[in-house]
């Protein structure tokens, strides 16, 4: 019989992966900052048009801007944590589903504990 099981994918922190993660975080942060600027621009544009109630327009845009600012704070925290982590640390990257073959006589605890895939610089290094 075959079953679906979640498999954790972890990445080993190396100089290469660390710089790639930092670049990814900086790109995301820049994109969010641009979105904030665009939202401010759109808010002013809507305020000048005066087609909708000013209070609701401002409230809507401020909520969206605040949401992006929170995401920027989270990215800043992730960047700080990345600088603290030593090389060789394992970072959970994502979870994927795998098809697992089970047979009569297999130990259920072993199957239920799940598996982990370890990736180092884009290459599968270990499957636990």
Steps between C-alpha positions, in 0.01 A plus 500: 500500500615854434430803721576872478734637763641847572877524463695791649764654273788662689783706359850492647629854549817559297665821382325460164155427642540778757577759231211370286260529794623852580449602136150349503411686822637830366305460173180428693557797726561731204185375328294564813642851533408571137149371567472739797607791282252397230220473756578848633490633145166329432360630829586861409355446153171372650491788750535753217229331293253534792269232357502290818478605866843628610503316833429158352756549221770600745409219742518239222837615368649544848399143584673369187813707567511380862471139383806543278694676777438198725636273228808725472555471878479122471756498219732723708469249785577210265810684372619554860447133581682392186806701607494330841469141373824306465591333172382140492165578665196332348217732399152369425432606145162341426290186516418277207278194464649161420346166415613237749463128442385309807483124540360263756755470780640856465544692825230768507704726731784507245261592220309755706813690615549626148808569299728797453691597188824691559619732221842663482562760228210368292609132518323232703753401763297265721158342541414413858 
